[in-house]
């Protein structure tokens, strides 16, 4: 028979095994606690994300519902032609300057165009998104200048002379004829009094004309039709000057 272990050695071994077992249990418990805390954090974050998604979804649904109710209050819609960008008077209408958009019928003005017309131009400056109407579009085949003329206006081109007035397209001007000898007949048709032979006289032969174009020392004006004859006669016989109004 072998030697019997001392009592204190057997107790120490048992204590060592108990300590190891306790440490193992504590490690397992700690691991479970940590895993449980991590699981709680993950679950909390998922719940927060779900809550935010529900709130956003509710808001979007509410806004879509409100927009649909507003659209229904406007009534049915129709396709109309609008300016694709800001347009200057005289620009031709095509796929780059006009497009089709749906508009509530209650907002569609009288005379609105429902398709992009061929070979036509805008008669006046037009803002981007503005609905195009027949009264603001030229006749088919009109040129860049002719398309901007109204029913009671005509275009007249005048020489600006050696000292041209600093006019620009869009300016509003009066045309003045200047005579150095007023003894003859008044070609302007004006009722302005004449001072006598050898004196300088002036007559206003066109009023509120719009400058359409300025190029090579000449200006093209949109003039009232009733003033065209007097203006052309004066321009052919006497010097003229332009007075800028605005």
C-alpha positions in Angstrom: 0.0 0.0 0.0 1.2 3.5 -0.8 1.5 6.3 1.6 -1.7 8.0 2.8 -1.8 11.7 1.8 -1.6 14.1 4.6 -5.0 15.7 5.6 -3.9 19.2 4.8 -2.9 18.2 1.2 -6.3 16.7 0.5 -8.0 19.8 1.8 -5.8 22.0 -0.3 -6.7 20.0 -3.4 -10.4 20.3 -2.7 -10.1 24.0 -2.1 -8.2 24.4 -5.4 -10.9 22.5 -7.3 -13.6 24.5 -5.7 -11.8 27.8 -6.5 -11.5 26.7 -10.1 -15.1 25.7 -10.3 -16.2 29.0 -8.8 -14.0 30.9 -11.3 -15.5 29.0 -14.1 -19.1 29.7 -12.9 -18.3 33.4 -12.5 -16.8 33.5 -16.0 -19.9 31.8 -17.5 -22.2 34.2 -15.5 -20.2 37.2 -16.6 -20.3 36.1 -20.2 -24.1 35.6 -20.1 -24.5 39.0 -18.4 -22.4 40.7 -21.1 -24.3 38.9 -23.9 -27.6 39.9 -22.3 -26.5 43.6 -22.1 -25.4 43.5 -25.7 -28.7 41.9 -26.8 -30.6 44.6 -24.9 -28.6 47.3 -26.7 -29.1 45.8 -30.1 -32.8 45.4 -29.4 -33.1 49.0 -28.2 -31.4 50.3 -31.3 -33.7 48.2 -33.5 -36.7 49.5 -31.7 -35.6 53.1 -32.1 -35.0 52.5 -35.8 -38.4 50.9 -36.1 -40.1 53.8 -34.3 -38.4 56.4 -36.5 -39.4 54.5 -39.6 -43.0 54.3 -38.4 -43.0 58.1 -37.7 -41.5 59.0 -41.1 -43.9 56.6 -42.9 -46.8 58.2 -41.1 -45.7 61.7 -42.0 -45.1 60.8 -45.7 -48.5 59.1 -45.9 -50.2 62.1 -44.3 -48.4 64.5 -46.8 -49.3 62.3 -49.7 -52.9 62.2 -48.6 -53.0 66.0 -48.1 -51.5 66.5 -51.6 -54.0 64.1 -53.1 -56.9 66.0 -51.4 -55.6 69.3 -52.7 -55.2 67.9 -56.2 -58.8 66.5 -56.1 -60.0 70.0 -55.0 -58.4 71.5 -58.1 -60.3 69.1 -60.3 -59.1 67.3 -63.4 -55.9 68.3 -65.2 -54.9 68.7 -68.8 -51.7 68.9 -70.9 -50.6 72.5 -71.8 -47.6 74.0 -73.4 -45.2 76.0 -71.0 -42.0 77.8 -71.6 -39.1 75.4 -70.9 -36.9 78.4 -69.8 -37.0 82.2 -69.8 -37.6 83.3 -73.4 -36.8 86.6 -75.1 -39.4 88.0 -77.5 -38.9 86.6 -81.0 -37.4 83.2 -79.9 -38.8 80.3 -81.9 -40.8 77.6 -80.2 -39.4 74.0 -80.4 -38.5 71.2 -78.1 -35.7 73.2 -76.5 -37.9 76.2 -75.6 -41.3 74.7 -74.8 -42.6 71.5 -73.2 -45.8 69.8 -72.2 -46.9 69.8 -68.6 -50.1 68.7 -66.8 -52.0 71.6 -65.2 -55.3 71.7 -63.3 -58.0 72.9 -65.7 -59.0 75.7 -63.3 -55.6 77.3 -63.7 -55.4 77.0 -67.5 -56.0 80.5 -69.1 -58.2 81.1 -72.1 -56.3 80.6 -75.4 -53.7 78.2 -73.9 -51.8 76.0 -76.3 -52.1 72.3 -76.0 -49.3 71.3 -78.3 -46.0 73.0 -79.3 -46.8 74.9 -82.6 -44.6 74.6 -85.6 -42.7 77.6 -87.0 -43.9 80.1 -84.5 -42.2 82.4 -82.0 -43.0 84.1 -78.7 -44.2 87.6 -79.3 -43.2 88.9 -75.8 -40.7 88.0 -73.2 -41.9 84.9 -71.3 -40.9 83.4 -67.9 -39.9 79.8 -67.4 -42.9 77.6 -66.7 -45.4 80.2 -68.0 -48.3 78.8 -69.9 -48.2 79.9 -73.6 -51.3 81.4 -75.1 -52.2 82.2 -78.7 -52.3 85.9 -78.1 -48.6 85.9 -77.1 -47.4 83.7 -80.0 -46.6 84.9 -83.5 -48.3 83.8 -86.7 -46.7 80.9 -88.5 -43.6 81.8 -90.5 -43.0 85.2 -88.8 -39.4 86.3 -88.4 -37.7 87.2 -85.1 -38.6 90.9 -85.4 -42.0 90.5 -87.1 -43.1 88.1 -84.4 -42.8 90.9 -81.8 -45.0 93.4 -83.6 -48.6 94.0 -82.5 -51.6 94.5 -84.7 -51.1 98.3 -84.6 -47.3 98.5 -84.9 -44.8 98.2 -87.7 -41.0 98.0 -87.7 -39.0 100.9 -89.2 -35.2 101.0 -89.4 -33.4 104.3 -89.0 -29.8 105.5 -89.3 -28.5 106.7 -86.0 -26.1 109.2 -87.7 -22.6 110.2 -86.8 -23.3 110.7 -83.2 -25.7 107.9 -82.4 -27.9 107.9 -79.3 -26.8 105.1 -76.8 -30.1 103.1 -77.3 -30.5 99.4 -76.6 -33.1 96.9 -77.4 -36.1 97.4 -75.2 -35.6 101.1 -74.8 -38.7 103.3 -75.2 -37.9 106.4 -77.4 -39.5 109.4 -79.1 -38.2 110.3 -82.6 -37.5 114.0 -83.2 -36.9 115.5 -86.7 -34.6 118.5 -86.8 -34.8 121.2 -89.5 -32.3 123.9 -90.0 -34.6 125.7 -92.5 -38.3 125.5 -91.7 -39.5 127.8 -94.5 -40.8 124.8 -96.6 -43.5 122.4 -95.9 -43.4 120.3 -92.7 -42.8 116.7 -93.9 -43.4 115.4 -90.4 -47.1 116.3 -90.5 -46.7 117.9 -87.0 -48.7 120.9 -86.0 -45.6 122.4 -84.2 -45.2 126.1 -84.9 -42.4 127.1 -87.2 -40.2 130.0 -86.3 -39.3 131.4 -89.7 -36.8 130.9 -92.4 -33.3 130.1 -91.4 -34.2 129.1 -87.9 -34.0 125.6 -86.3 -37.2 123.7 -85.8 -38.0 120.3 -84.3 -41.0 118.0 -84.6 -41.9 114.9 -82.8 -42.7 112.4 -85.6 -43.0 109.2 -83.5 -43.8 108.7 -79.9 -43.2 105.7 -77.5 -41.5 103.6 -80.1 -39.8 100.5 -78.8 -36.2 99.7 -79.9 -36.1 96.2 -81.3 -32.6 95.9 -82.6 -29.4 98.0 -82.8 -26.7 97.1 -85.3 -24.2 98.7 -87.6 -25.2 102.3 -86.8 -28.9 101.6 -87.3 -31.9 101.1 -85.0 -35.0 99.1 -85.8 -38.1 100.5 -84.0 -41.6 99.2 -83.4 -43.7 102.3 -84.3 -47.4 102.9 -84.3 -48.8 102.3 -87.8 -50.3 105.8 -88.0 -46.9 107.3 -87.4 -44.9 105.3 -89.9 -45.5 107.6 -93.0 -44.4 110.8 -91.2 -41.4 109.0 -89.7 -40.2 107.6 -93.0 -40.7 111.0 -94.8 -38.8 112.9 -92.1 -35.9 110.3 -92.0 -35.5 110.7 -95.7 -35.2 114.5 -95.7 -33.9 115.8 -92.4 -31.7 114.7 -89.5 -33.5 112.8 -86.7 -32.7 112.2 -83.1 -33.9 109.6 -80.6 -35.0 110.7 -77.2 -34.8 107.9 -74.6 -37.8 107.7 -72.4 -36.9 104.7 -70.3 
